[in-house]
Amino acid sequence: MLTVNELKQIQIHQQHLTDKTDIHTICHDLNGIQAQFLSNAEHSLRIRCKD
C-alpha cells in the first residue's frame, strides 16, 4: 500500500517536475499544455524543459 506522500511523489515525477526532459516528451506525457494565458503555458514548459 502506498502512502499519500509516495503517491504525491509519483504524480510530481510523472508531470516532469522533478526531472527536466525534452519538449516532445513533456507534451506527450502530459497530453499537451493547457493554460488560459499563453505566458502561463510557456512558463509550464520552461520549468519542465532541459532546453
Phi and psi in degrees as a GROMACS rama.xvg file:
@    title "Ramachandran Plot"
@    xaxis  label "Phi"
@    yaxis  label "Psi"
@TYPE xy
-87.2164  146.14  LEU-2
-83.2869  167.602  THR-3
-61.0129  -41.4212  VAL-4
-63.9487  -38.5961  ASN-5
-65.169  -41.0932  GLU-6
-63.3352  -40.8059  LEU-7
-62.3445  -42.8542  LYS-8
-62.7385  -39.8597  GLN-9
-63.0257  -45.4104  ILE-10
-63.0833  -43.9169  GLN-11
-62.3443  -41.9033  ILE-12
-64.3633  -44.3256  HIS-13
-65.8158  -22.3831  GLN-14
-92.0779  8.68781  GLN-15
59.0268  39.8116  HIS-16
-97.4777  -9.88213  LEU-17
-105.734  -21.5624  THR-18
-140.079  126.664  ASP-19
-80.6951  147.535  LYS-20
-145.958  -172.269  THR-21
-79.59  159.427  ASP-22
-62.9859  -35.2195  ILE-23
-66.3571  -41.3137  HIS-24
-64.9091  -42.2031  THR-25
-60.8565  -50.8746  ILE-26
-62.6778  -36.8948  CYS-27
-67.0292  -49.1053  HIS-28
-68.2654  -34.0555  ASP-29
-94.113  -0.533266  LEU-30
58.488  36.9185  ASN-31
97.9589  176.078  GLY-32
-120.486  131.333  ILE-33
-122.926  135.753  GLN-34
-160.026  151.361  ALA-35
-68.4953  -34.6188  GLN-36
-117.185  139.778  PHE-37
-56.6085  -39.411  LEU-38
-61.7229  -32.0749  SER-39
-70.0395  -39.1284  ASN-40
-64.8662  -42.3325  ALA-41
-62.0808  -42.3088  GLU-42
-62.3539  -41.8716  HIS-43
-59.6546  -39.2097  SER-44
-72.3022  -41.1262  LEU-45
-59.7381  -38.6052  ARG-46
-75.8585  -10.0194  ILE-47
-109.512  -19.6073  ARG-48
-91.4909  146.168  CYS-49
-76.797  -33.8096  LYS-50
